[in-house]
Every structure is written in structure tokens, then in C-alpha cells.
């Protein structure tokens, strides 16, 4: 493994965001980082080689092939507040950022998913306290 591959792997493995890497043509998941599996409670194997629209808990992001094609064309999509369901049926709020880029002449899609549940709860508490005054 080269130094740049080692650096990439370290960043990928230690990121504080969930990361999903897709083959841009097929939409199949090729890699997922440990935080993503931890965040949602699914194993790496439950992600790998599945098309993103086949994954139930990601269906709100890319509900079907048409929506995925839109992502491919725009090459960047951002959602500020999406609900995702964990393996235990708990709903978490996430920011979702996706972009398309090339690696060795192959197009890939990188999806970064950040849990914003605590921030949303704090905003709700603040809103309620302001209403009470």
C-alpha cells in the first residue's frame, strides 16, 4: 500500500462522519467506514455490493434509480436534515452530502453522513424555552 493509500484508509476509518463509497455507474456500494456501520447498527456485509436504492434505511436519500441518475448528473447533492432508521428502528437525523469524482478513470460517489440528532434536540429545547418566555 502506498503512503497516500495508507493516509486515505486512516482518514476513511477514523472519520467522525459515516462514509459510503459507491460505483457511480452501477450504484453499488463498494466500501463503508466503521462509523457508518456503528451509527446505523448494520454490518459492513449488509452494505457491500448492494445498490444504494436497495438499502431500506437509505431509501429516503436515493429512493430509486431515477433519483440516483439525478445525483450522477448533478455530481453533488446535499440534504441538511434527513431521517434515517437504525437497525433497532430508532430514527436519527442526518446531514447527507454526496459528490461524484474519478479514481483511476472510474467514477465513484462518496456519501458523507453526519448524525445531527443531538443538535436537532438542542434546537428544539431552545425553541421551546423561547416560546415559554
Secondary structure, DSSP 8 states (H G I E B T S, - for coil): --HHHHHHHHHHHH-SSEEEEEETTT-BEEEE-HHHHHHHT--GGGTTTSBGGG-GGGTTTS-SHHHHHHHHHHSEEEEEEEEEE-TTS-EEEEEEEEEEEEETTEEEEEEEEEE-HHHHHHHHHHHHHHHT-
